[in-house]
Amino acid sequence: MHSPFGQRLLNRHTHYNHQIEKLRQWEQEQKAFVIRPSKPILIGKLERDPAKLQAVYDIGTQDAKAALEGLKQYLNQ
């Protein structure tokens, strides 16, 4: 038998997928504005290489700048 915490860990993928589904639904209903990476993020959870971390940061910065006008429109609805 698993503790409640252990059970949540075993089912974390289900919860994650449900949350992603809900977020996509909210996005379609224009209840949320979502900014996603435009390129695959190819680093591990414990990445320490400064160049790789900078590359991911740069993707995020570029994506945020590209989404800025859309975000402004969304917020002014």
mmCIF file of the N, C-alpha and C atoms, coordinates in Angstrom:
data_MODEL
# 
_entry.id   MODEL 
# 
loop_
_atom_site.group_PDB 
_atom_site.id 
_atom_site.type_symbol 
_atom_site.label_atom_id 
_atom_site.label_alt_id 
_atom_site.label_comp_id 
_atom_site.label_asym_id 
_atom_site.label_entity_id 
_atom_site.label_seq_id 
_atom_site.pdbx_PDB_ins_code 
_atom_site.Cartn_x 
_atom_site.Cartn_y 
_atom_site.Cartn_z 
_atom_site.occupancy 
_atom_site.B_iso_or_equiv 
_atom_site.pdbx_formal_charge 
_atom_site.auth_seq_id 
_atom_site.auth_comp_id 
_atom_site.auth_asym_id 
_atom_site.auth_atom_id 
_atom_site.pdbx_PDB_model_num 
ATOM 1   N N  . MET A 1 1  ? 0.842   -1.173 0.000   1.00 0.00 ? 1  MET A N  1 
ATOM 2   C CA . MET A 1 1  ? 0.000   0.000  0.000   1.00 0.00 ? 1  MET A CA 1 
ATOM 3   C C  . MET A 1 1  ? 0.894   1.245  0.000   1.00 0.00 ? 1  MET A C  1 
ATOM 4   N N  . HIS A 1 2  ? 0.495   2.229  -0.770  1.00 0.00 ? 2  HIS A N  1 
ATOM 5   C CA . HIS A 1 2  ? 1.266   3.475  -0.884  1.00 0.00 ? 2  HIS A CA 1 
ATOM 6   C C  . HIS A 1 2  ? 0.636   4.559  -0.017  1.00 0.00 ? 2  HIS A C  1 
ATOM 7   N N  . SER A 1 3  ? 1.486   5.442  0.484   1.00 0.00 ? 3  SER A N  1 
ATOM 8   C CA . SER A 1 3  ? 1.001   6.616  1.202   1.00 0.00 ? 3  SER A CA 1 
ATOM 9   C C  . SER A 1 3  ? 0.307   7.533  0.195   1.00 0.00 ? 3  SER A C  1 
ATOM 10  N N  . PRO A 1 4  ? -0.471  8.514  0.688   1.00 0.00 ? 4  PRO A N  1 
ATOM 11  C CA . PRO A 1 4  ? -1.093  9.458  -0.252  1.00 0.00 ? 4  PRO A CA 1 
ATOM 12  C C  . PRO A 1 4  ? -0.042  10.148 -1.141  1.00 0.00 ? 4  PRO A C  1 
ATOM 13  N N  . PHE A 1 5  ? 1.109   10.476 -0.561  1.00 0.00 ? 5  PHE A N  1 
ATOM 14  C CA . PHE A 1 5  ? 2.176   11.100 -1.344  1.00 0.00 ? 5  PHE A CA 1 
ATOM 15  C C  . PHE A 1 5  ? 2.692   10.130 -2.398  1.00 0.00 ? 5  PHE A C  1 
ATOM 16  N N  . GLY A 1 6  ? 2.924   8.895  -2.001  1.00 0.00 ? 6  GLY A N  1 
ATOM 17  C CA . GLY A 1 6  ? 3.400   7.880  -2.946  1.00 0.00 ? 6  GLY A CA 1 
ATOM 18  C C  . GLY A 1 6  ? 2.410   7.647  -4.067  1.00 0.00 ? 6  GLY A C  1 
ATOM 19  N N  . GLN A 1 7  ? 1.133   7.645  -3.717  1.00 0.00 ? 7  GLN A N  1 
ATOM 20  C CA . GLN A 1 7  ? 0.086   7.448  -4.727  1.00 0.00 ? 7  GLN A CA 1 
ATOM 21  C C  . GLN A 1 7  ? 0.091   8.613  -5.723  1.00 0.00 ? 7  GLN A C  1 
ATOM 22  N N  . ARG A 1 8  ? 0.275   9.840  -5.216  1.00 0.00 ? 8  ARG A N  1 
ATOM 23  C CA . ARG A 1 8  ? 0.329   11.005 -6.110  1.00 0.00 ? 8  ARG A CA 1 
ATOM 24  C C  . ARG A 1 8  ? 1.524   10.901 -7.053  1.00 0.00 ? 8  ARG A C  1 
ATOM 25  N N  . LEU A 1 9  ? 2.647   10.439 -6.534  1.00 0.00 ? 9  LEU A N  1 
ATOM 26  C CA . LEU A 1 9  ? 3.831   10.273 -7.385  1.00 0.00 ? 9  LEU A CA 1 
ATOM 27  C C  . LEU A 1 9  ? 3.578   9.246  -8.476  1.00 0.00 ? 9  LEU A C  1 
ATOM 28  N N  . LEU A 1 10 ? 2.917   8.164  -8.122  1.00 0.00 ? 10 LEU A N  1 
ATOM 29  C CA . LEU A 1 10 ? 2.625   7.125  -9.111  1.00 0.00 ? 10 LEU A CA 1 
ATOM 30  C C  . LEU A 1 10 ? 1.685   7.622  -10.204 1.00 0.00 ? 10 LEU A C  1 
ATOM 31  N N  . ASN A 1 11 ? 0.834   8.570  -9.855  1.00 0.00 ? 11 ASN A N  1 
ATOM 32  C CA . ASN A 1 11 ? -0.160  9.076  -10.810 1.00 0.00 ? 11 ASN A CA 1 
ATOM 33  C C  . ASN A 1 11 ? 0.167   10.459 -11.347 1.00 0.00 ? 11 ASN A C  1 
ATOM 34  N N  . ARG A 1 12 ? 1.396   10.944 -11.118 1.00 0.00 ? 12 ARG A N  1 
ATOM 35  C CA . ARG A 1 12 ? 1.731   12.312 -11.509 1.00 0.00 ? 12 ARG A CA 1 
ATOM 36  C C  . ARG A 1 12 ? 1.564   12.546 -13.010 1.00 0.00 ? 12 ARG A C  1 
ATOM 37  N N  . HIS A 1 13 ? 1.861   11.536 -13.827 1.00 0.00 ? 13 HIS A N  1 
ATOM 38  C CA . HIS A 1 13 ? 1.701   11.704 -15.272 1.00 0.00 ? 13 HIS A CA 1 
ATOM 39  C C  . HIS A 1 13 ? 0.239   11.941 -15.647 1.00 0.00 ? 13 HIS A C  1 
ATOM 40  N N  . THR A 1 14 ? -0.668  11.280 -14.952 1.00 0.00 ? 14 THR A N  1 
ATOM 41  C CA . THR A 1 14 ? -2.096  11.456 -15.215 1.00 0.00 ? 14 THR A CA 1 
ATOM 42  C C  . THR A 1 14 ? -2.520  12.871 -14.854 1.00 0.00 ? 14 THR A C  1 
ATOM 43  N N  . HIS A 1 15 ? -2.074  13.338 -13.689 1.00 0.00 ? 15 HIS A N  1 
ATOM 44  C CA . HIS A 1 15 ? -2.413  14.697 -13.258 1.00 0.00 ? 15 HIS A CA 1 
ATOM 45  C C  . HIS A 1 15 ? -1.815  15.728 -14.218 1.00 0.00 ? 15 HIS A C  1 
ATOM 46  N N  . TYR A 1 16 ? -0.583  15.511 -14.614 1.00 0.00 ? 16 TYR A N  1 
ATOM 47  C CA . TYR A 1 16 ? 0.084   16.431 -15.538 1.00 0.00 ? 16 TYR A CA 1 
ATOM 48  C C  . TYR A 1 16 ? -0.686  16.499 -16.860 1.00 0.00 ? 16 TYR A C  1 
ATOM 49  N N  . ASN A 1 17 ? -1.009  15.350 -17.429 1.00 0.00 ? 17 ASN A N  1 
ATOM 50  C CA . ASN A 1 17 ? -1.729  15.317 -18.705 1.00 0.00 ? 17 ASN A CA 1 
ATOM 51  C C  . ASN A 1 17 ? -3.096  15.983 -18.590 1.00 0.00 ? 17 ASN A C  1 
ATOM 52  N N  . HIS A 1 18 ? -3.755  15.783 -17.458 1.00 0.00 ? 18 HIS A N  1 
ATOM 53  C CA . HIS A 1 18 ? -5.056  16.419 -17.236 1.00 0.00 ? 18 HIS A CA 1 
ATOM 54  C C  . HIS A 1 18 ? -4.897  17.940 -17.204 1.00 0.00 ? 18 HIS A C  1 
ATOM 55  N N  . GLN A 1 19 ? -3.868  18.427 -16.533 1.00 0.00 ? 19 GLN A N  1 
ATOM 56  C CA . GLN A 1 19 ? -3.640  19.865 -16.447 1.00 0.00 ? 19 GLN A CA 1 
ATOM 57  C C  . GLN A 1 19 ? -3.307  20.455 -17.826 1.00 0.00 ? 19 GLN A C  1 
ATOM 58  N N  . ILE A 1 20 ? -2.528  19.737 -18.618 1.00 0.00 ? 20 ILE A N  1 
ATOM 59  C CA . ILE A 1 20 ? -2.204  20.201 -19.976 1.00 0.00 ? 20 ILE A CA 1 
ATOM 60  C C  . ILE A 1 20 ? -3.475  20.272 -20.823 1.00 0.00 ? 20 ILE A C  1 
ATOM 61  N N  . GLU A 1 21 ? -4.322  19.270 -20.698 1.00 0.00 ? 21 GLU A N  1 
ATOM 62  C CA . GLU A 1 21 ? -5.602  19.249 -21.412 1.00 0.00 ? 21 GLU A CA 1 
ATOM 63  C C  . GLU A 1 21 ? -6.456  20.457 -21.028 1.00 0.00 ? 21 GLU A C  1 
ATOM 64  N N  . LYS A 1 22 ? -6.540  20.703 -19.727 1.00 0.00 ? 22 LYS A N  1 
ATOM 65  C CA . LYS A 1 22 ? -7.329  21.825 -19.225 1.00 0.00 ? 22 LYS A CA 1 
ATOM 66  C C  . LYS A 1 22 ? -6.756  23.156 -19.719 1.00 0.00 ? 22 LYS A C  1 
ATOM 67  N N  . LEU A 1 23 ? -5.445  23.289 -19.720 1.00 0.00 ? 23 LEU A N  1 
ATOM 68  C CA . LEU A 1 23 ? -4.809  24.512 -20.197 1.00 0.00 ? 23 LEU A CA 1 
ATOM 69  C C  . LEU A 1 23 ? -5.104  24.739 -21.677 1.00 0.00 ? 23 LEU A C  1 
ATOM 70  N N  . ARG A 1 24 ? -5.053  23.690 -22.479 1.00 0.00 ? 24 ARG A N  1 
ATOM 71  C CA . ARG A 1 24 ? -5.373  23.818 -23.912 1.00 0.00 ? 24 ARG A CA 1 
ATOM 72  C C  . ARG A 1 24 ? -6.826  24.238 -24.106 1.00 0.00 ? 24 ARG A C  1 
ATOM 73  N N  . GLN A 1 25 ? -7.706  23.681 -23.271 1.00 0.00 ? 25 GLN A N  1 
ATOM 74  C CA . GLN A 1 25 ? -9.121  24.051 -23.335 1.00 0.00 ? 25 GLN A CA 1 
ATOM 75  C C  . GLN A 1 25 ? -9.287  25.530 -22.990 1.00 0.00 ? 25 GLN A C  1 
ATOM 76  N N  . TRP A 1 26 ? -8.657  25.969 -21.920 1.00 0.00 ? 26 TRP A N  1 
ATOM 77  C CA . TRP A 1 26 ? -8.743  27.382 -21.531 1.00 0.00 ? 26 TRP A CA 1 
ATOM 78  C C  . TRP A 1 26 ? -8.172  28.291 -22.615 1.00 0.00 ? 26 TRP A C  1 
ATOM 79  N N  . GLU A 1 27 ? -7.108  27.840 -23.240 1.00 0.00 ? 27 GLU A N  1 
ATOM 80  C CA . GLU A 1 27 ? -6.512  28.629 -24.314 1.00 0.00 ? 27 GLU A CA 1 
ATOM 81  C C  . GLU A 1 27 ? -7.501  28.775 -25.471 1.00 0.00 ? 27 GLU A C  1 
ATOM 82  N N  . GLN A 1 28 ? -8.158  27.680 -25.843 1.00 0.00 ? 28 GLN A N  1 
ATOM 83  C CA . GLN A 1 28 ? -9.155  27.714 -26.920 1.00 0.00 ? 28 GLN A CA 1 
ATOM 84  C C  . GLN A 1 28 ? -10.313 28.634 -26.565 1.00 0.00 ? 28 GLN A C  1 
ATOM 85  N N  . GLU A 1 29 ? -10.715 28.611 -25.297 1.00 0.00 ? 29 GLU A N  1 
ATOM 86  C CA . GLU A 1 29 ? -11.825 29.437 -24.823 1.00 0.00 ? 29 GLU A CA 1 
ATOM 87  C C  . GLU A 1 29 ? -11.376 30.868 -24.518 1.00 0.00 ? 29 GLU A C  1 
ATOM 88  N N  . GLN A 1 30 ? -10.116 31.151 -24.766 1.00 0.00 ? 30 GLN A N  1 
ATOM 89  C CA . GLN A 1 30 ? -9.498  32.449 -24.498 1.00 0.00 ? 30 GLN A CA 1 
ATOM 90  C C  . GLN A 1 30 ? -9.597  32.836 -23.024 1.00 0.00 ? 30 GLN A C  1 
ATOM 91  N N  . LYS A 1 31 ? -9.502  31.832 -22.158 1.00 0.00 ? 31 LYS A N  1 
ATOM 92  C CA . LYS A 1 31 ? -9.447  32.059 -20.713 1.00 0.00 ? 31 LYS A CA 1 
ATOM 93  C C  . LYS A 1 31 ? -7.999  32.079 -20.225 1.00 0.00 ? 31 LYS A C  1 
ATOM 94  N N  . ALA A 1 32 ? -7.071  31.741 -21.116 1.00 0.00 ? 32 ALA A N  1 
ATOM 95  C CA . ALA A 1 32 ? -5.648  31.734 -20.765 1.00 0.00 ? 32 ALA A CA 1 
ATOM 96  C C  . ALA A 1 32 ? -4.848  32.115 -22.010 1.00 0.00 ? 32 ALA A C  1 
ATOM 97  N N  . PHE A 1 33 ? -3.739  32.776 -21.770 1.00 0.00 ? 33 PHE A N  1 
ATOM 98  C CA . PHE A 1 33 ? -2.791  33.101 -22.837 1.00 0.00 ? 33 PHE A CA 1 
ATOM 99  C C  . PHE A 1 33 ? -1.533  32.295 -22.543 1.00 0.00 ? 33 PHE A C  1 
ATOM 100 N N  . VAL A 1 34 ? -1.130  31.463 -23.466 1.00 0.00 ? 34 VAL A N  1 
ATOM 101 C CA . VAL A 1 34 ? -0.025  30.535 -23.223 1.00 0.00 ? 34 VAL A CA 1 
ATOM 102 C C  . VAL A 1 34 ? 1.145   30.862 -24.140 1.00 0.00 ? 34 VAL A C  1 
ATOM 103 N N  . ILE A 1 35 ? 2.325   30.918 -23.545 1.00 0.00 ? 35 ILE A N  1 
ATOM 104 C CA . ILE A 1 35 ? 3.553   31.084 -24.317 1.00 0.00 ? 35 ILE A CA 1 
ATOM 105 C C  . ILE A 1 35 ? 4.333   29.784 -24.167 1.00 0.00 ? 35 ILE A C  1 
ATOM 106 N N  . ARG A 1 36 ? 4.543   29.111 -25.292 1.00 0.00 ? 36 ARG A N  1 
ATOM 107 C CA . ARG A 1 36 ? 5.275   27.844 -25.294 1.00 0.00 ? 36 ARG A CA 1 
ATOM 108 C C  . ARG A 1 36 ? 6.614   28.025 -25.995 1.00 0.00 ? 36 ARG A C  1 
ATOM 109 N N  . PRO A 1 37 ? 7.583   27.195 -25.665 1.00 0.00 ? 37 PRO A N  1 
ATOM 110 C CA . PRO A 1 37 ? 8.853   27.257 -26.402 1.00 0.00 ? 37 PRO A CA 1 
ATOM 111 C C  . PRO A 1 37 ? 8.622   26.964 -27.884 1.00 0.00 ? 37 PRO A C  1 
ATOM 112 N N  . SER A 1 38 ? 9.251   27.750 -28.730 1.00 0.00 ? 38 SER A N  1 
ATOM 113 C CA . SER A 1 38 ? 9.107   27.562 -30.173 1.00 0.00 ? 38 SER A CA 1 
ATOM 114 C C  . SER A 1 38 ? 10.009  26.445 -30.695 1.00 0.00 ? 38 SER A C  1 
ATOM 115 N N  . LYS A 1 39 ? 10.960  26.042 -29.871 1.00 0.00 ? 39 LYS A N  1 
ATOM 116 C CA . LYS A 1 39 ? 11.892  24.966 -30.231 1.00 0.00 ? 39 LYS A CA 1 
ATOM 117 C C  . LYS A 1 39 ? 11.943  23.970 -29.082 1.00 0.00 ? 39 LYS A C  1 
ATOM 118 N N  . PRO A 1 40 ? 12.297  22.738 -29.385 1.00 0.00 ? 40 PRO A N  1 
ATOM 119 C CA . PRO A 1 40 ? 12.425  21.754 -28.303 1.00 0.00 ? 40 PRO A CA 1 
ATOM 120 C C  . PRO A 1 40 ? 13.488  22.193 -27.287 1.00 0.00 ? 40 PRO A C  1 
ATOM 121 N N  . ILE A 1 41 ? 13.208  21.971 -26.025 1.00 0.00 ? 41 ILE A N  1 
ATOM 122 C CA . ILE A 1 41 ? 14.149  22.270 -24.951 1.00 0.00 ? 41 ILE A CA 1 
ATOM 123 C C  . ILE A 1 41 ? 14.943  20.988 -24.690 1.00 0.00 ? 41 ILE A C  1 
ATOM 124 N N  . LEU A 1 42 ? 16.184  20.984 -25.102 1.00 0.00 ? 42 LEU A N  1 
ATOM 125 C CA . LEU A 1 42 ? 16.990  19.764 -25.089 1.00 0.00 ? 42 LEU A CA 1 
ATOM 126 C C  . LEU A 1 42 ? 18.033  19.776 -23.968 1.00 0.00 ? 42 LEU A C  1 
ATOM 127 N N  . ILE A 1 43 ? 17.574  20.049 -22.757 1.00 0.00 ? 43 ILE A N  1 
ATOM 128 C CA . ILE A 1 43 ? 18.480  19.985 -21.616 1.00 0.00 ? 43 ILE A CA 1 
ATOM 129 C C  . ILE A 1 43 ? 17.843  19.136 -20.531 1.00 0.00 ? 43 ILE A C  1 
ATOM 130 N N  . GLY A 1 44 ? 18.670  18.625 -19.662 1.00 0.00 ? 44 GLY A N  1 
ATOM 131 C CA . GLY A 1 44 ? 18.171  17.830 -18.556 1.00 0.00 ? 44 GLY A CA 1 
ATOM 132 C C  . GLY A 1 44 ? 17.728  18.710 -17.398 1.00 0.00 ? 44 GLY A C  1 
ATOM 133 N N  . LYS A 1 45 ? 17.083  18.102 -16.432 1.00 0.00 ? 45 LYS A N  1 
ATOM 134 C CA . LYS A 1 45 ? 16.586  18.824 -15.263 1.00 0.00 ? 45 LYS A CA 1 
ATOM 135 C C  . LYS A 1 45 ? 17.716  19.403 -14.423 1.00 0.00 ? 45 LYS A C  1 
ATOM 136 N N  . LEU A 1 46 ? 18.874  18.788 -14.472 1.00 0.00 ? 46 LEU A N  1 
ATOM 137 C CA . LEU A 1 46 ? 20.005  19.232 -13.656 1.00 0.00 ? 46 LEU A CA 1 
ATOM 138 C C  . LEU A 1 46 ? 21.139  19.783 -14.512 1.00 0.00 ? 46 LEU A C  1 
ATOM 139 N N  . GLU A 1 47 ? 20.778  20.362 -15.652 1.00 0.00 ? 47 GLU A N  1 
ATOM 140 C CA . GLU A 1 47 ? 21.785  20.897 -16.579 1.00 0.00 ? 47 GLU A CA 1 
ATOM 141 C C  . GLU A 1 47 ? 22.634  21.965 -15.899 1.00 0.00 ? 47 GLU A C  1 
ATOM 142 N N  . ARG A 1 48 ? 23.951  21.906 -16.127 1.00 0.00 ? 48 ARG A N  1 
ATOM 143 C CA . ARG A 1 48 ? 24.859  22.870 -15.524 1.00 0.00 ? 48 ARG A CA 1 
ATOM 144 C C  . ARG A 1 48 ? 25.721  23.598 -16.554 1.00 0.00 ? 48 ARG A C  1 
ATOM 145 N N  . ASP A 1 49 ? 25.625  23.198 -17.807 1.00 0.00 ? 49 ASP A N  1 
ATOM 146 C CA . ASP A 1 49 ? 26.427  23.816 -18.861 1.00 0.00 ? 49 ASP A CA 1 
ATOM 147 C C  . ASP A 1 49 ? 25.886  25.231 -19.132 1.00 0.00 ? 49 ASP A C  1 
ATOM 148 N N  . PRO A 1 50 ? 26.668  26.256 -18.819 1.00 0.00 ? 50 PRO A N  1 
ATOM 149 C CA . PRO A 1 50 ? 26.189  27.631 -18.994 1.00 0.00 ? 50 PRO A CA 1 
ATOM 150 C C  . PRO A 1 50 ? 25.752  27.957 -20.425 1.00 0.00 ? 50 PRO A C  1 
ATOM 151 N N  . ALA A 1 51 ? 26.418  27.415 -21.409 1.00 0.00 ? 51 ALA A N  1 
ATOM 152 C CA . ALA A 1 51 ? 26.052  27.693 -22.806 1.00 0.00 ? 51 ALA A CA 1 
ATOM 153 C C  . ALA A 1 51 ? 24.676  27.118 -23.130 1.00 0.00 ? 51 ALA A C  1 
ATOM 154 N N  . LYS A 1 52 ? 24.412  25.894 -22.668 1.00 0.00 ? 52 LYS A N  1 
ATOM 155 C CA . LYS A 1 52 ? 23.096  25.281 -22.920 1.00 0.00 ? 52 LYS A CA 1 
ATOM 156 C C  . LYS A 1 52 ? 22.004  26.031 -22.172 1.00 0.00 ? 52 LYS A C  1 
ATOM 157 N N  . LEU A 1 53 ? 22.281  26.417 -20.950 1.00 0.00 ? 53 LEU A N  1 
ATOM 158 C CA . LEU A 1 53 ? 21.298  27.175 -20.170 1.00 0.00 ? 53 LEU A CA 1 
ATOM 159 C C  . LEU A 1 53 ? 21.025  28.530 -20.815 1.00 0.00 ? 53 LEU A C  1 
ATOM 160 N N  . GLN A 1 54 ? 22.058  29.176 -21.321 1.00 0.00 ? 54 GLN A N  1 
ATOM 161 C CA . GLN A 1 54 ? 21.883  30.459 -21.996 1.00 0.00 ? 54 GLN A CA 1 
ATOM 162 C C  . GLN A 1 54 ? 21.040  30.295 -23.257 1.00 0.00 ? 54 GLN A C  1 
ATOM 163 N N  . ALA A 1 55 ? 21.274  29.208 -23.987 1.00 0.00 ? 55 ALA A N  1 
ATOM 164 C CA . ALA A 1 55 ? 20.504  28.961 -25.214 1.00 0.00 ? 55 ALA A CA 1 
ATOM 165 C C  . ALA A 1 55 ? 19.014  28.816 -24.903 1.00 0.00 ? 55 ALA A C  1 
ATOM 166 N N  . VAL A 1 56 ? 18.687  28.102 -23.837 1.00 0.00 ? 56 VAL A N  1 
ATOM 167 C CA . VAL A 1 56 ? 17.279  27.932 -23.449 1.00 0.00 ? 56 VAL A CA 1 
ATOM 168 C C  . VAL A 1 56 ? 16.701  29.270 -22.992 1.00 0.00 ? 56 VAL A C  1 
ATOM 169 N N  . TYR A 1 57 ? 17.470  30.021 -22.232 1.00 0.00 ? 57 TYR A N  1 
ATOM 170 C CA . TYR A 1 57 ? 17.041  31.347 -21.793 1.00 0.00 ? 57 TYR A CA 1 
ATOM 171 C C  . TYR A 1 57 ? 16.755  32.234 -23.006 1.00 0.00 ? 57 TYR A C  1 
ATOM 172 N N  . ASP A 1 58 ? 17.643  32.192 -23.999 1.00 0.00 ? 58 ASP A N  1 
ATOM 173 C CA . ASP A 1 58 ? 17.476  33.005 -25.201 1.00 0.00 ? 58 ASP A CA 1 
ATOM 174 C C  . ASP A 1 58 ? 16.216  32.619 -25.970 1.00 0.00 ? 58 ASP A C  1 
ATOM 175 N N  . ILE A 1 59 ? 15.921  31.335 -26.046 1.00 0.00 ? 59 ILE A N  1 
ATOM 176 C CA . ILE A 1 59 ? 14.683  30.888 -26.703 1.00 0.00 ? 59 ILE A CA 1 
ATOM 177 C C  . ILE A 1 59 ? 13.483  31.481 -25.967 1.00 0.00 ? 59 ILE A C  1 
ATOM 178 N N  . GLY A 1 60 ? 13.503  31.404 -24.651 1.00 0.00 ? 60 GLY A N  1 
ATOM 179 C CA . GLY A 1 60 ? 12.400  31.958 -23.865 1.00 0.00 ? 60 GLY A CA 1 
ATOM 180 C C  . GLY A 1 60 ? 12.235  33.451 -24.060 1.00 0.00 ? 60 GLY A C  1 
ATOM 181 N N  . THR A 1 61 ? 13.343  34.160 -24.083 1.00 0.00 ? 61 THR A N  1 
ATOM 182 C CA . THR A 1 61 ? 13.300  35.616 -24.287 1.00 0.00 ? 61 THR A CA 1 
ATOM 183 C C  . THR A 1 61 ? 12.728  35.948 -25.661 1.00 0.00 ? 61 THR A C  1 
ATOM 184 N N  . GLN A 1 62 ? 13.208  35.254 -26.690 1.00 0.00 ? 62 GLN A N  1 
ATOM 185 C CA . GLN A 1 62 ? 12.711  35.489 -28.050 1.00 0.00 ? 62 GLN A CA 1 
ATOM 186 C C  . GLN A 1 62 ? 11.226  35.161 -28.161 1.00 0.00 ? 62 GLN A C  1 
ATOM 187 N N  . ASP A 1 63 ? 10.814  34.059 -27.558 1.00 0.00 ? 63 ASP A N  1 
ATOM 188 C CA . ASP A 1 63 ? 9.406   33.663 -27.619 1.00 0.00 ? 63 ASP A CA 1 
ATOM 189 C C  . ASP A 1 63 ? 8.514   34.669 -26.889 1.00 0.00 ? 63 ASP A C  1 
ATOM 190 N N  . ALA A 1 64 ? 8.986   35.168 -25.757 1.00 0.00 ? 64 ALA A N  1 
ATOM 191 C CA . ALA A 1 64 ? 8.210   36.165 -25.020 1.00 0.00 ? 64 ALA A CA 1 
ATOM 192 C C  . ALA A 1 64 ? 8.076   37.449 -25.827 1.00 0.00 ? 64 ALA A C  1 
ATOM 193 N N  . LYS A 1 65 ? 9.163   37.887 -26.449 1.00 0.00 ? 65 LYS A N  1 
ATOM 194 C CA . LYS A 1 65 ? 9.108   39.100 -27.284 1.00 0.00 ? 65 LYS A CA 1 
ATOM 195 C C  . LYS A 1 65 ? 8.155   38.903 -28.461 1.00 0.00 ? 65 LYS A C  1 
ATOM 196 N N  . ALA A 1 66 ? 8.204   37.720 -29.074 1.00 0.00 ? 66 ALA A N  1 
ATOM 197 C CA . ALA A 1 66 ? 7.334   37.434 -30.217 1.00 0.00 ? 66 ALA A CA 1 
ATOM 198 C C  . ALA A 1 66 ? 5.860   37.398 -29.805 1.00 0.00 ? 66 ALA A C  1 
ATOM 199 N N  . ALA A 1 67 ? 5.582   37.019 -28.569 1.00 0.00 ? 67 ALA A N  1 
ATOM 200 C CA . ALA A 1 67 ? 4.198   36.884 -28.094 1.00 0.00 ? 67 ALA A CA 1 
ATOM 201 C C  . ALA A 1 67 ? 3.663   38.170 -27.473 1.00 0.00 ? 67 ALA A C  1 
ATOM 202 N N  . LEU A 1 68 ? 4.510   39.164 -27.297 1.00 0.00 ? 68 LEU A N  1 
ATOM 203 C CA . LEU A 1 68 ? 4.129   40.359 -26.542 1.00 0.00 ? 68 LEU A CA 1 
ATOM 204 C C  . LEU A 1 68 ? 2.903   41.066 -27.095 1.00 0.00 ? 68 LEU A C  1 
ATOM 205 N N  . GLU A 1 69 ? 2.834   41.280 -28.391 1.00 0.00 ? 69 GLU A N  1 
ATOM 206 C CA . GLU A 1 69 ? 1.677   41.978 -28.971 1.00 0.00 ? 69 GLU A CA 1 
ATOM 207 C C  . GLU A 1 69 ? 0.397   41.173 -28.769 1.00 0.00 ? 69 GLU A C  1 
ATOM 208 N N  . GLY A 1 70 ? 0.486   39.864 -28.971 1.00 0.00 ? 70 GLY A N  1 
ATOM 209 C CA . GLY A 1 70 ? -0.677  39.009 -28.743 1.00 0.00 ? 70 GLY A CA 1 
ATOM 210 C C  . GLY A 1 70 ? -1.118  39.046 -27.286 1.00 0.00 ? 70 GLY A C  1 
ATOM 211 N N  . LEU A 1 71 ? -0.168  39.078 -26.374 1.00 0.00 ? 71 LEU A N  1 
ATOM 212 C CA . LEU A 1 71 ? -0.484  39.158 -24.952 1.00 0.00 ? 71 LEU A CA 1 
ATOM 213 C C  . LEU A 1 71 ? -1.177  40.478 -24.621 1.00 0.00 ? 71 LEU A C  1 
ATOM 214 N N  . LYS A 1 72 ? -0.677  41.572 -25.194 1.00 0.00 ? 72 LYS A N  1 
ATOM 215 C CA . LYS A 1 72 ? -1.300  42.873 -24.960 1.00 0.00 ? 72 LYS A CA 1 
ATOM 216 C C  . LYS A 1 72 ? -2.753  42.866 -25.442 1.00 0.00 ? 72 LYS A C  1 
ATOM 217 N N  . GLN A 1 73 ? -2.976  42.303 -26.612 1.00 0.00 ? 73 GLN A N  1 
ATOM 218 C CA . GLN A 1 73 ? -4.346  42.212 -27.148 1.00 0.00 ? 73 GLN A CA 1 
ATOM 219 C C  . GLN A 1 73 ? -5.215  41.359 -26.238 1.00 0.00 ? 73 GLN A C  1 
ATOM 220 N N  . TYR A 1 74 ? -4.681  40.251 -25.783 1.00 0.00 ? 74 TYR A N  1 
ATOM 221 C CA . TYR A 1 74 ? -5.423  39.358 -24.890 1.00 0.00 ? 74 TYR A CA 1 
ATOM 222 C C  . TYR A 1 74 ? -5.822  40.083 -23.608 1.00 0.00 ? 74 TYR A C  1 
ATOM 223 N N  . LEU A 1 75 ? -4.898  40.824 -23.027 1.00 0.00 ? 75 LEU A N  1 
ATOM 224 C CA . LEU A 1 75 ? -5.160  41.525 -21.774 1.00 0.00 ? 75 LEU A CA 1 
ATOM 225 C C  . LEU A 1 75 ? -6.120  42.685 -21.934 1.00 0.00 ? 75 LEU A C  1 
ATOM 226 N N  . ASN A 1 76 ? -6.224  43.224 -23.143 1.00 0.00 ? 76 ASN A N  1 
ATOM 227 C CA . ASN A 1 76 ? -7.132  44.350 -23.389 1.00 0.00 ? 76 ASN A CA 1 
ATOM 228 C C  . ASN A 1 76 ? -8.527  43.916 -23.827 1.00 0.00 ? 76 ASN A C  1 
ATOM 229 N N  . GLN A 1 77 ? -8.792  42.630 -23.842 1.00 0.00 ? 77 GLN A N  1 
ATOM 230 C CA . GLN A 1 77 ? -10.120 42.134 -24.249 1.00 0.00 ? 77 GLN A CA 1 
ATOM 231 C C  . GLN A 1 77 ? -11.149 42.495 -23.205 1.00 0.00 ? 77 GLN A C  1 
# 
